[in-house]
C-alpha cells in the first residue's frame, strides 16, 4: 500500500461522510488577521537592528533573575542548528548578570505582517514552498525531542532569500518516554489542538502538527482557518469544520477531563472539501491527515514531507524565487490591525511546570558555561595586552639605557 493510499485510508476512517456547507459561526472572516508581533518571548527589552544584521534582545528588568522559560529558550536555541530554525548567534552578558543580550540572525519579515500587508496573496506554489520549509524545521525539532508548543504565522520569519525560519521558543520543551504531564494552556488559541482544548494531561509532537495544518489552511484560504474567541468557541469551529469526534475515531476521547463539564454538539460531516473546493485530492488528504482528532494517528512531519501534494503541479517554487517585499515588521499598524491584534488570545505557560530538574540543570549549565567562557576570554585578552605593553615599555627602556651608555 502506497503512502498516499495510507493517508487516504486514515482520512476515510476519520471522516466517512462527504460534507455539507461549512459553518460561518465565529468572527467575521473578512476582518483583519489578529496576531501578535515577532520574537516576543520571555525577554522584556526591545529588539534592535545592529550593523551585522543580527538582532540583540536585552533583559534588564527581571527582579527574580532569568525566568525558567528564558532558560529553556536559550538552551533550546543553542542546541539547534538548522536552516529553518532561527539561529541564536551568541548570549552576551553585560556588566552584571541582570543585563543579558541574545544576538540572533536578522530576518527581514515575519509571516503575520506579510499576510496583513500583502497586495496579493501567496500563490499555491509559494504556499507549498513555505509549508515545506516549516515541515523541515519541525522534522528537525521532533527528531531532536523538542516540541515547539507555540507554532503560528507570527512565529515564522522569512529572509529576503525566501528562507522560512521557526522562531520564539519560549514555550518549547524537551520530551521523552514516558511522557510527563505539561500544562494544556499552550499554543495560541487559533492553532491549539483539540486534545489541548479538552485538557489532555500529556502532549506530543502532534500538537505542532495540528498547528502546521492550521497554518497550511490559513495560507491556502488567505484568512485564519479557526479564529475562535474562546476555548468553547474554538471547539465549536473545529467541530463545524471536521465533525464531532467519538470513541470510534479517538479511543481516549470520552476520558478527556473537559468532557466531564460539557457535551460537544453533534455535527456528522467533514467540511474541509467545502472550505477548499478547488484543492486537489492530495491536498485534502494532507489536511485531513494533519487534522486527525486522535493525536496518535495524526501526521508526522516526515510523513507530510512525503505527501504527493508537494510533488504534483503546481510544484513548490525554489525559495530563492520567492518574491521580496517591503519590510513591514517595524511599520506602524493601521488602527483596524492594531485593534484586531489586541483581541487575539495570548498564551503563557501558566503552571511554569516546575520543570524537570534535568531540564533546569541543563539550561543553567549552558548559560553559566557561556558566561564563564566569555569572562575567561576577556581575562586572557587583558593579560596578553598588559604583558605585551609591559614588554614593549621595558624593551624601549633598555634600548634608551643602552644608547645613553654608548654616548658616555
C-alpha positions in Angstrom: 0.0 0.0 0.0 1.5 3.4 -1.0 1.9 6.3 1.4 -0.9 8.2 -0.3 -3.3 5.3 0.0 -2.3 5.1 3.6 -3.2 8.7 4.1 -6.4 8.3 2.2 -7.4 5.3 4.3 -6.7 7.2 7.6 -8.7 10.2 6.3 -11.7 8.0 5.3 -11.6 6.2 8.7 -11.6 9.6 10.4 -14.3 11.2 8.3 -16.6 8.8 6.5 -19.2 11.3 5.2 -18.8 13.8 2.5 -19.8 17.0 3.7 -22.2 19.9 3.9 -21.5 23.7 3.8 -19.1 24.9 6.4 -20.4 26.8 9.3 -19.9 30.6 9.4 -20.1 30.8 13.2 -17.5 32.9 14.9 -15.9 36.2 14.0 -16.2 37.8 10.5 -13.6 36.0 8.3 -13.1 39.2 6.4 -11.9 41.0 9.5 -8.1 41.8 9.7 -6.0 38.9 10.8 -5.3 39.0 14.5 -1.8 38.2 15.6 1.0 39.3 18.0 4.4 40.6 16.9 7.6 38.6 16.2 10.2 37.4 18.6 8.2 38.2 21.7 9.2 35.7 24.3 10.5 35.9 27.9 12.5 39.0 27.0 11.3 42.4 28.2 13.7 44.6 26.3 13.1 46.0 22.8 14.7 44.3 19.7 17.3 46.4 17.9 18.9 46.1 14.5 22.7 46.2 14.5 25.2 46.6 11.7 25.9 42.9 11.4 22.2 42.4 10.6 21.7 40.5 13.8 19.0 41.2 16.4 20.1 41.9 20.0 17.5 41.5 22.7 18.2 42.7 26.2 16.6 41.7 29.5 17.4 44.0 32.5 14.2 44.5 34.5 13.7 40.9 35.7 13.8 41.2 39.5 13.8 37.5 40.2 16.6 36.6 37.8 16.2 34.8 34.4 12.8 33.2 34.0 12.6 29.4 33.6 11.0 29.9 30.1 14.0 32.1 29.3 16.5 29.4 30.3 14.6 26.9 28.2 14.5 29.1 25.2 18.3 29.8 25.4 19.2 26.2 25.8 16.9 25.0 23.0 18.2 27.7 20.6 21.8 26.9 21.5 21.2 23.2 20.7 19.5 23.8 17.3 21.4 24.2 14.1 19.1 24.1 11.1 18.4 26.4 8.2 14.7 26.6 9.1 15.2 27.4 12.8 16.2 30.9 13.8 19.9 31.0 14.8 21.0 32.3 18.1 24.4 33.6 17.4 25.5 34.5 20.9 24.5 35.0 24.5 26.2 38.2 25.8 26.4 39.3 29.4 26.7 43.0 30.3 28.4 44.5 33.4 26.1 42.3 35.6 24.1 39.2 35.2 21.0 41.3 35.1 22.0 42.5 31.6 21.7 39.7 29.2 21.7 40.0 25.4 20.6 37.5 22.8 22.2 38.1 19.4 20.1 36.4 16.7 20.3 36.3 13.0 18.2 39.0 11.3 15.2 38.1 9.2 13.5 40.8 7.2 9.9 39.6 7.5 7.6 37.7 9.7 4.8 35.8 8.0 2.0 37.5 10.0 2.9 41.0 8.9 3.3 39.8 5.4 -0.2 38.4 5.3 -1.6 41.5 6.8 0.1 43.8 4.3 0.4 41.9 1.0 -1.4 43.3 -2.0 -2.0 39.8 -3.5 -2.0 36.5 -1.5 0.7 33.8 -1.9 0.2 31.5 -4.9 -0.3 27.8 -4.2 3.3 27.2 -5.4 4.6 29.7 -2.9 2.4 28.3 -0.2 3.9 24.8 -0.8 7.4 26.4 -0.6 6.7 28.0 2.8 5.0 24.9 4.3 7.7 22.6 3.1 10.3 24.7 5.0 8.1 24.7 8.1 7.8 20.9 8.0 11.6 20.5 7.6 12.1 22.7 10.6 9.5 20.6 12.6 11.1 17.4 11.5 14.4 18.6 12.9 12.9 19.7 16.2 10.9 16.5 16.7 13.8 14.2 15.8 15.7 16.1 18.5 12.9 15.5 21.0 11.8 19.2 21.1 8.2 20.2 20.8 7.7 23.9 20.0 4.2 24.4 21.6 3.5 27.8 20.1 3.6 27.4 16.3 1.7 30.2 14.4 2.3 32.5 11.5 3.7 35.3 13.7 6.4 32.9 14.9 7.5 32.2 11.3 10.2 34.5 10.0 11.3 34.9 6.4 14.5 36.3 4.9 14.7 38.2 1.6 16.1 35.0 0.1 12.9 33.2 0.8 14.2 31.1 3.7 11.5 30.5 6.3 12.6 30.1 10.0 10.7 28.9 13.1 11.2 31.4 16.0 10.1 32.1 19.6 10.9 29.0 21.7 9.7 30.5 25.0 7.2 27.6 25.4 9.3 24.9 23.8 10.0 21.7 25.8 12.2 18.6 25.6 10.1 15.5 25.7 10.8 11.8 26.2 9.3 8.5 27.3 7.3 8.1 29.5 5.5 11.4 28.7 5.1 13.6 31.7 2.3 16.0 32.3 2.5 19.5 30.9 0.2 22.5 31.1 -2.6 22.3 28.4 -2.8 26.1 28.1 -0.1 26.4 25.4 -0.3 27.2 21.7 -2.2 30.3 20.7 -5.9 29.6 20.7 -6.4 29.6 16.9 -3.7 27.0 16.4 -4.5 24.9 19.5 -5.1 21.1 19.0 -8.4 19.6 20.3 -6.6 17.5 22.9 -5.3 20.7 24.5 -8.7 22.3 24.5 -10.1 19.2 26.2 -7.3 19.3 28.8 -5.3 16.2 27.9 -2.5 15.7 30.5 0.2 14.7 28.1 1.5 16.4 24.9 3.4 15.1 21.9 4.7 16.5 18.7 1.2 16.1 17.3 0.2 19.5 18.8 2.8 21.1 16.5 1.4 19.2 13.5 -2.2 20.4 14.2 -0.8 24.0 14.3 1.0 23.3 11.0 -2.3 22.2 9.5 -3.9 25.5 10.7 -1.0 27.4 9.0 -1.4 25.5 5.8 -5.2 26.2 5.8 -4.6 29.8 6.5 -2.2 30.3 3.7 -4.4 28.4 1.2 -7.6 30.2 2.3 -6.0 33.7 2.8 -7.5 34.1 6.2 -7.2 32.3 9.7 -8.8 28.9 9.5 -10.2 28.6 13.0 -10.4 32.1 14.6 -12.2 31.3 17.9 -12.6 33.9 20.6 -12.8 31.4 23.5 -11.9 27.8 24.1 -15.6 26.8 23.7 -15.9 28.8 20.5 -12.7 27.2 19.2 -14.0 23.7 19.8 -17.3 24.6 18.0 -15.3 25.9 15.0 -13.3 22.6 14.9 -16.5 20.5 15.1 -18.1 22.7 12.4 -15.2 22.0 10.1 -14.3 18.4 10.9 -17.4 16.9 12.5 -17.9 15.7 16.1 -15.3 13.3 17.4 -16.2 10.0 19.0 -14.6 6.9 20.7 -14.6 5.2 17.3 -12.1 7.6 15.8 -10.4 8.7 19.0 -10.2 5.9 21.6 -9.4 8.1 24.5 -12.0 10.8 23.7 -14.5 10.1 26.4 -11.9 10.1 29.2 -10.7 13.6 28.5 -11.2 15.9 31.6 -13.0 18.8 29.9 -15.8 16.5 28.6 -16.9 15.9 32.2 -18.2 19.6 32.2 -19.9 19.9 28.8 -21.0 18.0 25.8 -20.0 18.8 22.2 -22.7 19.4 19.7 -23.4 16.7 17.1 -22.2 17.5 13.6 -21.5 14.4 11.5 -19.9 16.0 8.4 -16.3 16.8 7.4 -16.5 20.2 5.6 -12.9 20.6 4.5 -13.9 19.9 0.9 -16.5 22.7 1.1 -13.9 25.1 2.6 -11.4 24.3 -0.1 -13.4 23.2 -3.2 -10.5 24.0 -5.5 -7.9 22.0 -3.6 -6.6 18.7 -5.2 -7.4 15.3 -3.7 -3.8 15.1 -2.4 -4.1 18.5 -0.7 -7.3 17.4 1.0 -5.7 14.2 2.1 -2.8 16.1 3.7 -5.2 18.5 5.5 -7.3 15.6 6.8 -4.2 13.8 7.9 -3.0 16.9 9.8 -6.4 17.3 11.4 -6.9 13.8 12.7 -8.6 14.0 16.1 -6.6 11.2 17.5 -3.1 12.5 18.2 -1.6 9.1 17.7 -2.9 8.9 14.2 -2.1 12.5 13.2 0.6 13.0 10.5 4.2 13.4 11.5 6.4 16.0 9.8 8.3 13.2 8.0 5.0 11.7 6.6 3.9 15.2 5.5 7.1 15.7 3.6 6.4 12.6 1.6 2.9 13.7 0.6 2.2 13.7 -3.1 0.7 17.1 -2.7 4.2 18.6 -2.8 5.0 16.5 -5.9 2.1 17.5 -8.1 1.5 20.7 -10.1 1.9 23.4 -9.2 5.3 22.4 -7.8 6.8 24.2 -4.8 8.8 27.2 -6.1 12.5 27.5 -5.2 12.9 29.6 -2.0 15.3 31.9 -3.9 12.5 32.6 -6.4 10.1 33.8 -3.7 9.1 37.4 -4.1 10.7 40.1 -1.9 8.5 42.6 0.0 9.0 45.9 1.7 9.7 45.4 5.4 6.6 45.5 7.5 7.8 44.4 10.9 8.7 47.9 12.1 6.0 49.8 10.3 3.0 51.4 12.2 0.0 49.2 12.1 -3.3 50.6 10.9 -6.0 51.2 13.5 -8.0 48.2 12.4 -5.0 45.9 12.5 -4.0 47.2 16.0 -7.5 46.7 17.3 -7.8 43.2 15.9 -4.4 42.1 17.1 -5.2 43.1 20.6 -8.1 40.7 20.5 -6.1 37.6 19.8 -6.0 35.2 22.7 -2.4 35.0 24.0 -0.8 32.2 25.8 1.5 31.7 28.8 2.9 28.6 30.4 0.7 29.0 33.4 2.0 26.2 35.5 5.6 27.1 34.7 5.6 23.4 35.2 8.3 23.4 37.9 10.2 21.8 35.0 12.2 18.6 35.5 15.4 19.1 37.3 17.4 17.8 34.4 15.9 20.5 32.1 16.7 23.2 34.5 20.2 22.0 35.2 21.0 21.6 31.5 19.8 25.2 30.9 21.7 26.6 33.8 24.8 24.7 32.8 24.8 26.1 29.3 24.2 29.7 30.3 26.8 29.6 33.1 29.4 27.9 30.9 28.9 30.6 28.3 29.2 33.3 30.9 32.5 31.9 32.3 33.9 31.3 28.9 33.3 34.9 27.9 34.9 36.1 31.2 37.9 33.7 30.7 38.4 35.0 27.1 38.3 38.6 28.4 40.9 37.8 31.1 43.2 36.2 28.5 42.9 39.2 26.2 43.6 41.6 29.1 46.6 39.5 30.3 48.1 39.4 26.8 47.5 43.1 26.3 49.2 44.2 29.6 52.0 41.7 29.2 52.7 42.9 25.7 52.5 46.5 26.8 54.9 45.9 29.7 57.4 44.1 27.5 57.3 46.9 24.9 57.9 49.5 27.5 60.7 47.5 29.1 62.3 46.9 25.7 62.1 50.7 24.9 63.7 51.5 28.3 66.6 49.0 27.7 67.3 50.5 24.3 67.3 54.0 25.7 69.6 52.9 28.5 71.9 51.3 26.0 72.0 54.4 23.8 72.9 56.6 26.9 75.7 54.2 27.9 77.2 54.3 24.4 77.3 58.1 24.4 79.2 58.1 27.7 
